[in-house]
């Protein structure tokens, strides 16, 4: 049964408006925080996981090649001393 009391009807309208306003404020705050985070992190240089893995593999290969070359140099130096 619906009340015909204007005071209650006004209160319900005010509560609905307040709920809508609060929802809008929450949405705006969330979007504002997201935008501020994007701006703050935008200046930082991040790399993707794929780029990181690629460079890591390149460094590993270079390290292995360096070790092989060091062994060859040691062998050549040993030959020269003999």
C-alpha positions in Angstrom: 0.0 0.0 0.0 1.4 3.3 -1.0 1.4 6.2 1.4 -0.2 9.5 0.4 1.7 11.4 3.0 3.6 14.2 1.2 6.3 14.3 3.8 7.1 10.6 3.3 7.0 11.0 -0.5 9.4 14.0 -0.3 11.7 12.0 2.0 11.7 9.1 -0.5 12.5 11.4 -3.4 15.3 13.0 -1.4 16.7 9.6 -0.4 16.6 8.5 -4.1 18.4 11.7 -5.2 21.0 11.3 -2.5 21.7 7.7 -3.6 22.0 8.8 -7.2 24.4 11.6 -6.2 26.5 9.3 -4.1 26.7 6.8 -6.9 27.8 9.5 -9.3 30.4 10.8 -6.8 31.8 7.3 -6.3 32.1 6.8 -10.1 33.8 10.1 -10.5 36.2 9.5 -7.7 37.1 6.1 -9.1 37.7 7.5 -12.6 39.7 10.4 -11.2 41.9 8.0 -9.2 42.5 5.9 -12.2 43.4 8.9 -14.3 45.9 10.1 -11.6 47.5 6.7 -11.5 47.9 6.6 -15.3 49.5 10.0 -15.2 51.8 9.1 -12.4 52.9 5.8 -13.9 53.0 7.3 -17.5 56.4 8.8 -16.9 57.9 5.6 -15.8 59.6 3.3 -18.3 58.1 -0.1 -18.0 58.9 -3.0 -20.3 56.6 -5.9 -21.3 57.2 -9.4 -20.0 58.1 -10.5 -23.5 60.8 -7.8 -23.9 62.2 -8.6 -20.5 62.4 -12.3 -21.3 64.1 -11.6 -24.7 66.8 -9.4 -23.2 67.3 -11.9 -20.4 67.9 -14.6 -23.0 70.2 -12.4 -25.0 72.3 -11.7 -21.8 72.4 -15.4 -21.1 73.7 -16.2 -24.6 76.3 -13.4 -24.4 77.5 -14.7 -21.0 77.9 -18.2 -22.5 79.8 -16.9 -25.5 82.0 -14.8 -23.2 82.9 -17.9 -21.2 83.7 -19.9 -24.4 86.0 -17.1 -25.6 87.7 -16.9 -22.2 88.4 -20.6 -22.5 89.8 -20.2 -26.0 92.0 -17.3 -24.9 93.4 -19.3 -22.0 94.1 -22.3 -24.3 95.9 -20.0 -26.8 97.9 -18.4 -24.0 98.9 -21.8 -22.8 100.1 -22.7 -26.3 102.2 -19.6 -26.5 103.9 -20.3 -23.2 104.7 -23.8 -24.2 
